Amino acid sequence: MKESLPLQVEDGELALLTDLYQLTMTQAYWKEEMHEWATFSLFFRKMPPTRRFMLACGQQHAAELLSRLRFGDEALSRLADTGQFDQGFLDWLGNWRFEGDIWTLPEGTPVFANEPLLEVDAPIAQAQLLESLVMNLVQLETVLASKAVRLVLAAQGRPVVDFGMRRMHGVDAAVRGVRAYRSAGLAGTSNVLGGLRHDLAINGTMAHSYILAHDDETEAFRAFARHYPGTTLLVDTHDTLEGVRKVIEIMREEPEVDVKSIRLDSGDLGKLAKGARALLDEAGHDDITIVASSGLDEHKIAALLEDGAPIDAFGVGTQMGVAADAPVIDLSYKLVEYAGTPRVKHSPGKINLPCRKQLYRRQDESGRYIGDIIALRDEEIDAGEPLLRQLVQGGRLDEKAMALAEDARERVTDALDRFPESVRRLAEGESDYPVELSPELERLQSKT
Amino acid sequence: MKESLPLQVEDGELALLTDLYQLTMTQAYWKEEMHEWATFSLFFRKMPPTRRFMLACGQQHAAELLSRLRFGDEALSRLADTGQFDQGFLDWLGNWRFEGDIWTLPEGTPVFANEPLLEVDAPIAQAQLLESLVMNLVQLETVLASKAVRLVLAAQGRPVVDFGMRRMHGVDAAVRGVRAYRSAGLAGTSNVLGGLRHDLAINGTMAHSYILAHDDETEAFRAFARHYPGTTLLVDTHDTLEGVRKVIEIMREEPEVDVKSIRLDSGDLGKLAKGARALLDEAGHDDITIVASSGLDEHKIAALLEDGAPIDAFGVGTQMGVAADAPVIDLSYKLVEYAGTPRVKHSPGKINLPCRKQLYRRQDESGRYIGDIIALRDEEIDAGEPLLRQLVQGGRLDEKAMALAEDARERVTDALDRFPESVRRLAEGESDYPVELSPELERLQSKT
């Protein structure tokens, strides 16, 4: 029946969501009695060309999950079936608990290339085992939040609502994506389970099929508005401005009908919004708002507003749901220290920063960010508060530090205001925000 | 604790993975006593510019899940909390069972724009409720399989292995993606849970961190090869050809060491593969194969092979894991018939095909495909076997029809051979494969 319930990943199975080599390498460390502590650092080397910053999201969440990771009996017996693992090692895996430390940036921290999002210090066999899963978990939320925040910036304070559930990559992306959207500042989601689970307002309008299932549009509008006072009516099924006229006519005939908004979902949205606004205002309905959807992204929203389109809220799906212009980021989870010594892979043309690290974001007197410094973790630096916090210590989650995840949305809004405008700009190109290495890290890097 | 176990979607919760308007529209149908049967059709309007065909995958799987969909008590109580639903409706939802029919293409059917992948016939309140979930489920597998099959085509018979788990969008994408990869013809996956669950060979090599955790590369190679006879050694941590020389030296010193392959993961893969091949052959190791990975996609694989790179197998991750060049497809699930009459939204410039449909793929005498015909479901057409099969009848899954999912991989290979070369070509552009409407559908479409 496993094949029939493929959307469930039980707690004891989650540890198998990894690349085989993590398990074979871990068995090798176990056989070789390599128990020294290692540090792995999670970062990305290059900003996607369509991004000027990424929002680090999911890393606190991942740390929490990792601190609870277990190999269930069923998982161990499936591993035994592969024939690649000794019974002694499988017994050891059965008792496996993460006993190390995890440092993370708070959820919703804007980050740039080469900055650590998360670091793990643990016996190497523990730290290695987390690699594939931590990357999968952090990438999803980071990629989605980094796209969504651009929609929020483009809408200049107007609400942006997620309509993307049907376009997202599977069930987990759709549910956990809403957590990323909340951090990024979306006003709501159409996704019921995602919204319930991650505490984001759940919004909904109506679909063309509802209109088409009725014999005429006016009848459909009338019925829906009666069922749902304060609703949003979808006016473009046949002819958008005709649809608006029908809504106005219904309200004239039945003044008790309560319509809050109309939604435009096709055609020239800017032109139709202007036409609809004029009709509504003329009929005395300047309180009825206009929601637009249909293939929107940050550039289309910016262009509509630039052109003065009287749109009050945006519904976005396809482009945001998979972060279509940057659906993947080259996160790395690299060994940077083992047994107290720096370790770095030699990669021509690539920066690999050794050792345990810390990140600082310098501010001027008025609180504006003037540059980041990547430093060694224990280095003394006069650059304000360190950003990486210890979330898991000796395998135990620090609930107080975890609470920082709750404030992600406020953190994002506050942080974005403090960056230079070139970081917030939507157009392709790099910002002029400086990210530097500390003197100690600089010295160590040129040495290794 | 719900927020703490966010990777689980319980069976009774899955029905909440939908857009709010599906539930409000369904309640409206319930209130209005609209119980007539409707047909919804799942299709996409436009091929992504980087695709010449899509592989329809996940639709049988989705049909199976949908036929078992239930609203659990917890789900109903969460819905009640939203204040938008009457108790009578919630009771009705508690007894909700899908009682309609679902027709699908077999898993792994190549499809083109406007062709139905799946059709649902059911009382409208049942058919409407499935929309968002069926789109989410089918899109994931279709998008991933349609990318993966291009890698398989590019590799011209050489094995292609999925290394992408860490780059995929969350847990469900990573697990269910392997099902799509199996259908598309990948030879294996590094993803343990995905491979176990969806019966694809699980492969693994080693990571740079294993080399770096040892004091020297030779020592690391030696240890790993002893643990895993027949293994693949990663040779590029410091210097690729030096790494190959070390492998050769180890085998000279310890002839019992059994190395099956080496893996190249950085640099100029073509040049390094030639250099490595020459060194291995010179040392009498022409049986040791070369695996290449690192940012590969179908175009890079094709270019490497065109240039004669002696690479025997490919590991692919990032680009394939999110189908980066076409991460989303504009699937539509449209009402096409209600209460026995055709229903179509008027969309300037868009084709909307009314009514229940069937798809035919015409063959010439030698079995080559010469064109598709989209027809009405009950139309008499002399064009061979109909492709859509009834998988769910009166709410019950037909296990025999479901078994067709097992043969997806063979179906894909067989089908691709029968299409004209312009369908298989990797370069951007449209194929010349014709898709036509049947006479009846043509007439009905121009009428509506």
Interface residues (C-beta under 8 A of the other chain):
Chain A: K2 E3 S4 L5 P6 L7 Q8 V9 E10 D11 E13 L14 L16 L17 T18 D19 L20 Y21 Q22 L23 T24 M25 Q27 A28 Y29 K31 E32 M34 A38 F40 H61 E64 L65 R78 L79 T82 Q84 I124 Q128 E131 S132 M135 N136 L137 Q139 L140 V143 F163 M165 R166 R167 M168 H169 G170 V171 D172 A173 A174 V175 R176 G177 R179 S190 N191 V192 L193 G194 G195 L196 R197 H198 I202 N203 G204 T205 M206 A207 H208 S209 Y210 L212 A213 A223 F224 H227 Y228 T237 H238 D239 S266 G267 T318 Q319 G321 V322 A323 A324 P327 V328 D330 L331 K334 L335 Y338 R343 V344 K345 H346 S347 P348
Chain B: K2 E3 S4 L5 P6 L7 Q8 V9 E10 D11 E13 L14 L16 L17 T18 D19 L20 Y21 Q22 L23 T24 M25 Q27 A28 Y29 K31 E32 M34 A38 F40 H61 E64 L65 R78 L79 T82 Q84 I124 Q128 E131 S132 M135 N136 L137 Q139 L140 V143 F163 M165 R166 R167 M168 H169 G170 V171 D172 A173 A174 V175 R176 G177 R179 S190 N191 V192 L193 G194 G195 L196 R197 H198 I202 N203 G204 T205 M206 A207 H208 S209 Y210 L212 A213 A223 F224 H227 Y228 T237 H238 D239 S266 G267 T318 Q319 G321 V322 A323 A324 P327 V328 D330 L331 K334 L335 Y338 R343 V344 K345 H346 S347 P348
